[in-house]
Amino acid sequence: MIFDKHYGEQTAYITMNGIEPFANSTPIDICFLGKKFKKVLTANDIKCGSYMNVAYEKPQQFQEGSVLKWKLKTDETSVYLIEEKKLFVKGKHFWVYCVGIME
């Protein structure tokens, strides 16, 4: 399993709630999600088979626990915002949103 695989050039065709991300991981099977986050999904009765990490260069107005629209070209799906984290990578800040892909 490669955890750092991203959409690469197709990221330009991705939006989450209409906003293009800096990077977007490909879906990862839910079995690799931490227990803490699985509990969040269970407590909110959210069914997900996979999750992704969506990164932006600036903070977004997304709220943890909200349902957002994720879109790649014409394919659209609902995602559940599990957690937001601010990361510092190679001298730059990124805001990363862990989202569960809703079934």
Secondary structure, DSSP 8 states (H G I E B T S, - for coil): --TT-B-GGGGGGEEETTB--SEEB--EEGGGS-HHHHHHHHHTT--EEEEEEEEESS-----TT-EEEEEETTEEEEEEEEEEEEEEETTEEEEEEEEEEE-
